[in-house]
């Protein structure tokens, strides 16, 4: 019986060692799983923090986008206003250029009138001197090209050229340093 007990004790010891080994392996697997679970929890927490950070950044970017959209709308309105202002200024410049061209034509015509009157005066004086010096039988008034009023016309044309008042030009010269809104 002793031998049976011993045999039984040895078998029990082997079973116990085997059970202890199995328990140790299971314990190791449990620890490994717990470590894996902790790592997964840390990873999950990290991902949750990243998600919160991304959501915060997304909200910030959405606010920036809304601000940029508002600025863009303001710029569109400003652009339309400036386009209208440019068109008005171009129209004004075009009108001023037409006025300047008309003024230049008027000056040329006035100058031509003075020159024409001067030529007529010169011709009349030449004829007058020619008749006087030539002691011709002709009277000065009988020559068709003679104009007794040529000198008076020349003086009147020259005086009208001197008396020309360019009020618009004077106004524009007075406003040469003024901003366009004043003009």
C-alpha positions in Angstrom: 0.0 0.0 0.0 2.8 2.2 0.6 4.0 1.8 -2.9 0.6 2.5 -4.2 0.4 5.6 -2.1 3.8 6.6 -3.3 2.8 5.9 -6.9 -0.4 7.8 -6.3 1.5 10.6 -4.7 4.0 10.8 -7.6 1.1 10.9 -10.0 -0.6 13.6 -8.0 2.7 15.5 -7.9 3.1 15.2 -11.7 -0.5 16.3 -12.2 0.1 19.1 -9.8 3.3 20.2 -11.6 1.4 19.9 -14.9 -1.5 21.9 -13.5 1.0 24.5 -12.1 2.7 24.8 -15.5 -0.7 25.2 -17.1 -1.8 27.8 -14.6 1.6 29.6 -15.1 1.0 29.6 -18.9 -2.5 30.8 -18.5 -1.3 33.4 -16.0 1.3 34.5 -18.6 -1.4 34.7 -21.4 -3.7 36.6 -19.1 -0.8 39.1 -18.3 0.0 39.4 -22.0 -3.7 40.0 -22.7 -3.9 42.6 -19.9 -0.8 44.3 -21.3 -2.3 44.2 -24.8 -5.6 45.7 -23.4 -3.6 48.4 -21.6 -1.8 49.2 -24.8 -5.1 49.3 -26.7 -6.6 51.5 -24.1 -3.6 53.9 -24.3 -3.9 53.8 -28.1 -7.7 54.4 -27.9 -7.1 57.4 -25.6 -4.4 58.8 -27.9 -6.8 58.4 -30.9 -9.5 60.1 -28.9 -7.2 63.0 -28.1 -6.2 63.2 -31.7 -9.8 63.2 -32.7 -10.6 66.1 -30.3 -7.6 68.0 -31.6 -8.7 67.4 -35.2 -12.3 68.5 -34.3 -10.9 71.6 -32.7 -8.7 72.4 -35.7 -11.7 71.7 -38.0 -13.9 74.1 -36.0 -11.1 76.7 -36.2 -10.7 76.2 -39.9 -14.5 76.5 -40.4 -14.5 79.8 -38.6 -11.6 81.0 -40.7 -13.4 79.8 -43.9 -16.5 81.8 -42.8 -14.3 84.9 -42.1 -12.7 84.5 -45.6 -16.1 84.1 -47.2 -17.3 87.3 -45.5 -14.1 89.1 -46.6 -14.6 87.7 -50.2 -18.2 89.0 -50.2 -17.0 92.4 -49.0 -14.3 92.4 -51.7 -16.8 91.5 -54.4 -19.0 94.5 -53.3 -15.9 96.7 -53.1 -14.7 95.5 -56.6 -18.1 96.3 -58.1 -18.0 99.8 -56.5 -14.5 100.3 -57.8 -15.5 99.1 -61.2 -18.3 101.6 -61.3 -16.0 104.4 -60.1 -13.4 103.5 -62.7 -16.1 103.6 -65.4 -17.3 107.0 -64.2 -13.7 108.3 -64.1 -13.0 107.0 -67.6 -16.1 108.7 -68.8 -15.0 111.9 -67.1 -11.5 111.7 -68.6 -13.1 111.0 -72.0 -15.2 114.2 -71.6 -12.2 116.2 -70.5 -10.2 115.0 -73.5 -13.1 116.0 -75.8 -13.3 119.4 -74.1 -9.5 119.8 -74.5 -9.7 118.8 -78.2 -12.5 121.4 -78.7 -10.4 124.0 -76.8 -7.4 123.2 -79.0 -9.5 123.6 -82.1 -10.9 126.9 -80.8 -7.3 128.1 -80.1 -6.2 127.1 -83.6 -9.2 128.9 -85.2 -8.6 132.1 -83.1 -4.9 132.0 -84.0 -5.9 131.5 -87.7 -8.3 134.5 -87.5 -5.5 136.7 -86.0 -3.0 135.6 -88.7 -5.6 136.1 -91.4 -6.4 139.6 -90.1 -2.6 140.3 -89.9 -2.1 139.2 -93.5 -5.0 141.3 -94.6 -3.6 144.3 -92.7 -0.2 143.7 -94.3 -1.6 143.5 -97.7 -3.7 146.7 -97.2 -0.7 148.6 -95.9 1.5 147.3 -98.7 -1.1 148.4 -101.3 -1.4 151.7 -99.5 2.3 152.3 -99.6 2.5 151.0 -103.2 -0.1 153.4 -104.4 1.3 156.3 -102.4 4.9 155.7 -103.6 3.9 154.8 -107.1 1.9 158.0 -107.5 -0.4 156.1 -109.5 -3.6 157.6 -110.9 -5.6 155.0 -108.9 -7.2 155.8 -105.7 -6.4 153.3 -102.9 -10.1 152.6 -102.3 -10.6 151.5 -105.9 -8.2 148.5 -105.5 -10.3 145.5 -104.7 -7.8 143.9 -102.3 -7.5 147.0 -100.1 -9.5 146.9 -96.9 -9.5 150.1 -95.0 -10.8 148.4 -91.9 -8.0 145.7 -92.0 -6.0 147.3 -89.2 -9.0 147.7 -87.0 -10.0 144.0 -87.7 -6.4 142.9 -86.9 -6.4 144.9 -83.6 -9.8 143.5 -82.7 -8.8 139.9 -83.5 -5.6 140.3 -81.5 -7.4 141.9 -78.6 -10.0 139.1 -78.6 -7.2 136.5 -78.5 -5.6 138.4 -75.5 -9.0 138.7 -73.8 -9.8 135.1 -74.0 -10.6 133.8 -70.5 -10.2 130.2 -70.1 -12.3 129.8 -66.9 -12.4 126.0 -67.1 -8.7 125.8 -67.6 -8.1 128.3 -64.7 -10.4 126.2 -62.5 -8.6 123.0 -63.4 -5.2 124.5 -62.8 -6.5 125.7 -59.4 -7.5 122.1 -58.6 -4.4 120.4 -60.0 -3.3 119.1 -56.5 -6.9 118.4 -55.3 -8.2 114.8 -55.0 -10.5 113.5 -57.7 -13.5 113.6 -55.4 -13.2 117.4 -55.3 -12.8 117.8 -59.0 
